Amino acid sequence: MKVLIATGRLAENTVRKAVGEKADVLVADIDIAAFITPKKLIKAFQEAGLSKDYDLILLPGLVAGDFSKASEELGCKIRLGPKHAYDLGFVLQFVGEIEFSEKVPACELLADVRKEMALELIKKNEEEALSPLTLRGVKIGGKARMKVMGEIVGAMEMDAPELQAKIEAFIARGADIIDLGATLNTSPMQAKRAVSIAKSFTEAPISIDTLDPELIKEGVEAGADLVLSLNSTNLETAGPIVARAGIAAVIILDEDRSLESLIKNVETARRLGIEKIIADPVLDPVGHNITESIVRYYKFHRMYPEIPVFLGVGNVTELMDVDTIGVNATLCGIGAEVGASILFTPEFSDKAQGSIRELKRASEMMMLSSIRESSPKDLGIDLLCIKEKRRRPDFPLPENAIRARLSKGWRIDPAGPIRIRIVPDSISGRGGLIVAEHEKASIVGKSAREVMDTLLELELVSRLDHAAYIGRELEKAELALQFNRSYAQDDVF
């Protein structure tokens, strides 16, 4: 297929470098490529003396206009390429495989295609994966995707509506297993009640998180699918209960934190008749021998490759004042190499909110990486939330630029003041609503643009400086929702 790339003078070098020998390049008589019009395209084509034997002309992704008549005159399809020239190399790989769009830039079109293909591959692999055990239909271990367990801290002492809301939120964020946390004050009846409530709200596996044999007994009788945790302190008393119920148990090491104690406890669990064993070599926090604990995981997995492994990611993320995205992804990658089957996080502190979603996406990335036998990049899905995979081109400072300065004056808008706040989505932990309150109306929307447009339409803003201020604050509010942060009007974001 013969392809022609249309661009402007400023982007010519970038385009030629990105395209290489994959396509021809046509430079229109214009600096900014996004301003190419049908007339300018036809003129450039004719002046270049090109023959009308091209199958496809790709325009810059930001070009607007109707190129149907130009398509007829030049005798080929005219479609939108990517927004940025440096994405052309990637886009050209799909020429002939997909139909490019007259309205949607190729980079956006292919982003959806690649993501859809990636998610379909994950689904297919999960359906075909063999695993040593399942919990209510959820595959654990083997070639199955690492599953995310979300702990609801203090769950056993919550009332039914609060517990239901927490479970729904964790499931919406991607949790595969719900863990009900106990406290030192939790009673056996509370444990039984919490498990019963949880099982009535969700089909996801339910685990009970305690070392107390009495709480374990009540939780198991109420229908818990998994017990956290058993070691030498409670195996002889709680082990037979778990074995009779035929449910799974996470076996941990003893207080000495030695690999030998974990091995001994696993063998004891087997002797007691527990068949569904998940081992937790225990991941220690940074500053408390995390490297030694990772080595412990590695050694255990080498010795018992058939036993699914439990990785307590929250032990690290909750004890670091660091954004969790990269930490969760890295620990998930380490987990994939040491046989982790369950990724555990509580999302307890504010800074760790979003960890369930991050671990779910990271586990999908690691599955794709394993299938492709590659590093977890260029997969179609990612965890890039702040950093850019491809940076847009920088431009030089204009000559004779005027130095910006703050206005010394400030006047109240005759149309009246506006108060801005946000209402986060407590279920998904992502997004929500922006609220702009005026004495005449309260405007609610998901984006800064739609709220601002409505304020202007209702004539609730009359001054340019006030409109500029409101626009800035609305954008900050939208960013706060996007990144699950708090927002206060006039505060620095």
GUTIGU-453365 format. One line per 10 residues: for each residue x, y, z of C-alpha. Coordinates in steps of 0.02 Angstrom, whole numbers, plus 50000, padded with zeros to 5 digits. Example, Ala and Ser with C-alpha at 12.3 -4.5 7.8 and 13.67 -1.06 7.14 Angstrom:
2
50615/49775/50390 | 50684/49947/50357
***
This chain:
493
50000/50000/50000 | 50071/50169/49948 | 50053/50303/50083 | 50083/50491/50081 | 50106/50591/50241 | 50053/50775/50233 | 50135/50898/50353 | 50192/51078/50375 | 50364/51157/50371 | 50396/51156/50559
50363/50970/50580 | 50449/50913/50420 | 50609/50847/50499 | 50515/50757/50638 | 50397/50678/50512 | 50537/50618/50397 | 50630/50543/50544 | 50475/50453/50609 | 50421/50389/50438 | 50588/50331/50368
50559/50226/50214 | 50381/50175/50260 | 50294/50318/50167 | 50321/50475/50063 | 50311/50649/50138 | 50221/50801/50066 | 50260/50971/50144 | 50120/51099/50121 | 50152/51285/50106 | 50112/51317/50289
50210/51318/50452 | 50087/51231/50569 | 50034/51061/50502 | 49866/51065/50594 | 49811/51212/50484 | 49817/51115/50320 | 49658/51142/50219 | 49590/51043/50070 | 49647/51181/49950 | 49822/51188/50023
49836/50999/50014 | 49785/50993/49831 | 49901/51139/49787 | 50049/51057/49874 | 50012/50892/49788 | 50007/50974/49616 | 50161/51082/49644 | 50260/50929/49701 | 50215/50846/49536 | 50157/50687/49621
50067/50551/49524 | 49893/50501/49579 | 49939/50324/49627 | 49932/50339/49816 | 49813/50227/49913 | 49809/50336/50069 | 49853/50512/50124 | 49872/50537/50311 | 49841/50712/50378 | 49900/50776/50548
49778/50715/50681 | 49726/50890/50733 | 49672/50944/50558 | 49489/50995/50544 | 49381/51007/50389 | 49297/50907/50252 | 49424/50828/50135 | 49299/50724/50035 | 49315/50830/49876 | 49504/50830/49892
49495/50641/49906 | 49398/50631/49743 | 49517/50748/49652 | 49675/50659/49711 | 49600/50487/49686 | 49637/50412/49856 | 49576/50401/50035 | 49619/50546/50150 | 49618/50505/50334 | 49681/50575/50499
49851/50517/50558 | 49914/50539/50738 | 49910/50705/50830 | 50098/50703/50853 | 50223/50669/50715 | 50332/50555/50819 | 50187/50429/50830 | 50188/50403/50641 | 50308/50256/50649 | 50189/50163/50763
50033/50209/50663 | 50105/50155/50496 | 50122/49977/50561 | 49932/49962/50550 | 49910/50027/50372 | 49810/49897/50278 | 49754/49812/50438 | 49627/49937/50502 | 49520/50074/50424 | 49581/50244/50480
49454/50380/50519 | 49407/50548/50443 | 49360/50613/50616 | 49463/50521/50748 | 49654/50542/50753 | 49745/50379/50717 | 49835/50380/50885 | 49668/50384/50978 | 49592/50254/50863 | 49738/50136/50887
49748/50166/51074 | 49573/50096/51091 | 49612/49954/50971 | 49771/49905/51063 | 49685/49916/51231 | 49539/49811/51171 | 49658/49681/51099 | 49758/49677/51261 | 49605/49655/51372 | 49536/49520/51257
49701/49426/51268 | 49699/49438/51458 | 49520/49371/51463 | 49561/49228/51345 | 49718/49179/51441 | 49625/49183/51607 | 49488/49070/51538 | 49615/48944/51474 | 49735/48953/51623 | 49759/48800/51733
49774/48834/51919 | 49800/48725/52073 | 49648/48794/52164 | 49494/48903/52141 | 49394/49008/52263 | 49212/49028/52210 | 49267/49016/52029 | 49418/49131/52048 | 49577/49044/51990 | 49725/49054/52108
49901/49011/52052 | 49967/48921/51900 | 49957/49023/51740 | 49809/49126/51802 | 49824/49313/51828 | 49883/49369/51999 | 49726/49410/52098 | 49703/49567/52203 | 49642/49548/52382 | 49575/49705/52463
49571/49708/52653 | 49429/49804/52736 | 49513/49857/52897 | 49399/49836/53048 | 49266/49754/52939 | 49201/49638/53073 | 49143/49783/53181 | 49055/49880/53041 | 48867/49886/53024 | 48788/49809/52869
48768/49969/52763 | 48948/50024/52795 | 49017/49851/52756 | 48912/49839/52598 | 48975/50008/52538 | 49155/49956/52567 | 49133/49790/52477 | 49049/49875/52328 | 49188/50004/52320 | 49327/49873/52324
49242/49767/52190 | 49217/49922/52080 | 49402/49961/52095 | 49451/49787/52039 | 49468/49679/52195 | 49454/49493/52157 | 49445/49438/52340 | 49374/49531/52490 | 49468/49513/52655 | 49376/49553/52817
49495/49624/52946 | 49475/49596/53132 | 49537/49699/53280 | 49591/49649/53455 | 49413/49689/53512 | 49321/49584/53383 | 49205/49454/53458 | 49167/49283/53382 | 48987/49336/53348 | 49048/49489/53254
49159/49380/53146 | 49015/49264/53103 | 48899/49410/53067 | 49025/49500/52955 | 49057/49347/52848 | 48871/49314/52829 | 48838/49495/52778 | 48983/49496/52656 | 48927/49336/52571 | 48753/49407/52548
48823/49560/52457 | 48949/49484/52336 | 48996/49328/52239 | 49181/49367/52264 | 49279/49251/52381 | 49279/49308/52563 | 49427/49287/52678 | 49434/49310/52866 | 49591/49399/52929 | 49640/49345/53104
49753/49229/53202 | 49620/49200/53336 | 49555/49019/53327 | 49385/49070/53397 | 49359/49202/53263 | 49421/49081/53130 | 49295/48949/53190 | 49148/49068/53178 | 49205/49139/53011 | 49226/48967/52935
49055/48910/52997 | 48979/49067/52919 | 49052/49019/52751 | 49222/49104/52734 | 49316/49043/52580 | 49491/49080/52644 | 49577/49101/52812 | 49716/49225/52851 | 49825/49163/52936 | 49891/49002/53010
50059/48967/53091 | 50125/48868/53240 | 50024/48974/53362 | 49854/48919/53296 | 49879/48775/53173 | 49839/48636/53294 | 49676/48718/53351 | 49615/48807/53194 | 49694/48691/53066 | 49569/48547/53089
49424/48670/53072 | 49492/48731/52905 | 49528/48554/52848 | 49352/48492/52887 | 49276/48640/52793 | 49387/48604/52643 | 49428/48788/52620 | 49593/48875/52583 | 49716/48942/52711 | 49862/49062/52703
50008/48985/52797 | 50133/49109/52868 | 50301/49096/52953 | 50326/49111/53141 | 50386/49258/53243 | 50568/49219/53201 | 50523/49259/53019 | 50627/49112/52957 | 50598/49015/52797 | 50620/48856/52898
50468/48898/53006 | 50361/48928/52851 | 50412/48759/52779 | 50374/48674/52944 | 50203/48758/52954 | 50160/48708/52775 | 50203/48527/52814 | 50098/48536/52974 | 49951/48604/52876 | 49966/48460/52755
49973/48336/52899 | 49814/48410/52971 | 49725/48382/52806 | 49724/48559/52734 | 49731/48535/52546 | 49710/48714/52483 | 49870/48794/52543 | 49932/48970/52501 | 50101/49017/52573 | 50151/49189/52635
50340/49210/52662 | 50293/49387/52722 | 50354/49542/52630 | 50443/49658/52751 | 50438/49849/52734 | 50579/49954/52663 | 50701/49986/52804 | 50656/49821/52887 | 50745/49692/52779 | 50636/49698/52623
50779/49624/52519 | 50797/49477/52637 | 50610/49445/52630 | 50609/49447/52438 | 50750/49319/52440 | 50641/49216/52558 | 50501/49221/52430 | 50619/49169/52291 | 50688/49021/52389 | 50516/48960/52442
50449/48967/52265 | 50599/48868/52202 | 50565/48735/52334 | 50375/48729/52315 | 50331/48791/52139 | 50159/48709/52149 | 50103/48811/52301 | 50021/48981/52265 | 50109/49125/52353 | 50032/49271/52447
50117/49443/52429 | 50073/49575/52558 | 50106/49729/52450 | 50021/49841/52578 | 50162/49804/52701 | 50270/49914/52590 | 50153/50046/52517 | 50072/50090/52683 | 50242/50122/52762 | 50314/50237/52628
50273/50419/52596 | 50284/50386/52409 | 50152/50383/52273 | 50093/50204/52264 | 50078/50184/52075 | 50259/50143/52035 | 50287/50049/52198 | 50136/49937/52168 | 50188/49903/51988 | 50366/49860/52037
50314/49745/52179 | 50188/49663/52063 | 50330/49629/51940 | 50436/49554/52079 | 50285/49453/52134 | 50266/49381/51959 | 50445/49317/51968 | 50428/49238/52141 | 50265/49147/52106 | 50142/49269/52185
49960/49223/52157 | 49876/49347/52274 | 49921/49531/52292 | 49861/49598/52459 | 49824/49781/52500 | 49714/49868/52628 | 49699/50043/52551 | 49700/50100/52733 | 49790/50267/52727 | 49739/50411/52614
49904/50402/52519 | 49872/50219/52475 | 49699/50249/52401 | 49691/50179/52225 | 49808/50034/52263 | 49677/49904/52217 | 49653/49978/52044 | 49841/49998/52021 | 49877/49818/52070 | 49738/49753/51958
49810/49845/51808 | 49988/49794/51854 | 49936/49612/51867 | 49858/49623/51693 | 50018/49701/51627 | 50124/49562/51702 | 50012/49431/51623 | 50032/49512/51452 | 50218/49528/51482 | 50228/49342/51519
50127/49296/51365 | 50236/49404/51254 | 50396/49357/51346 | 50441/49541/51353 | 50460/49684/51476 | 50295/49764/51530 | 50295/49903/51400 | 50202/49939/51237 | 50066/49819/51293 | 49913/49923/51251
49879/49956/51435 | 49988/50048/51560 | 50001/50136/51727 | 50065/50302/51662 | 49965/50429/51760 | 50086/50576/51778 | 50234/50540/51666 | 50221/50543/51476 | 50269/50397/51365 | 50302/50519/51222
50337/50701/51256 | 50260/50832/51142 | 50386/50942/51051 | 50450/51096/51143 | 50456/51265/51058 | 50580/51407/51079 | 50536/51566/51174 | 50464/51696/51053 | 50566/51851/51020 | 50510/52010/51107
50399/51910/51226 | 50311/52013/51359 | 50346/51960/51538 | 50183/51909/51622 | 50134/51992/51785 | 49992/51983/51909 | 49856/52113/51900 | 49861/52237/52044 | 49676/52272/52040 | 49532/52159/52089
49348/52195/52075 | 49196/52093/52122 | 49096/52026/51977 | 48926/52114/51972 | 48849/51946/51926 | 48899/51882/52098 | 49027/51763/52176 | 49040/51576/52139 | 49095/51441/52260 | 49176/51285/52188
49191/51115/52270 | 49196/50931/52222 | 49097/50775/52265 | 49211/50622/52235 | 49141/50454/52181 | 49161/50354/52341 | 49125/50188/52255 | 49250/50187/52112 | 49374/50302/52201 | 49395/50393/52038
49307/50542/51961 | 49152/50623/52032 | 49063/50789/52012 | 49115/50971/52011 | 48994/51089/52097 | 48988/51276/52058 | 48871/51366/52178 | 48798/51537/52136 | 48658/51623/52229 | 48546/51596/52077
48593/51416/52035 | 48705/51269/52078 | 48789/51193/51926 | 48848/51012/51933 | 48956/50928/51801 | 49095/50803/51771 | 49213/50920/51678 | 49275/51098/51698 | 49221/51137/51521 | 49039/51089/51539
49022/51180/51705 | 49103/51337/51634 | 48997/51331/51477 | 48839/51319/51583 | 48893/51465/51695 | 48918/51572/51540 | 48756/51516/51461 | 48660/51564/51618 | 48755/51731/51624 | 48819/51698/51800
48989/51770/51752 | 49005/51944/51679 | 49188/51995/51694 | 49334/51924/51594 | 49449/51919/51745 | 49317/51826/51846 | 49289/51703/51703 | 49476/51671/51693 | 49483/51642/51882 | 49334/51524/51881
49408/51429/51734 | 49570/51402/51830 | 49481/51341/51984 | 49366/51225/51886 | 49517/51147/51801 | 49600/51119/51970 | 49440/51037/52032 | 49435/50922/51881 | 49616/50872/51908 | 49580/50837/52092
49442/50716/52041 | 49551/50637/51908 | 49693/50603/52029 | 49581/50564/52180 | 49645/50712/52279 | 49557/50836/52392 | 49514/51011/52330 | 49491/51180/52414 | 49455/51338/52316 | 49605/51456/52305
49725/51325/52375 | 49878/51273/52273 | 49846/51105/52188
***
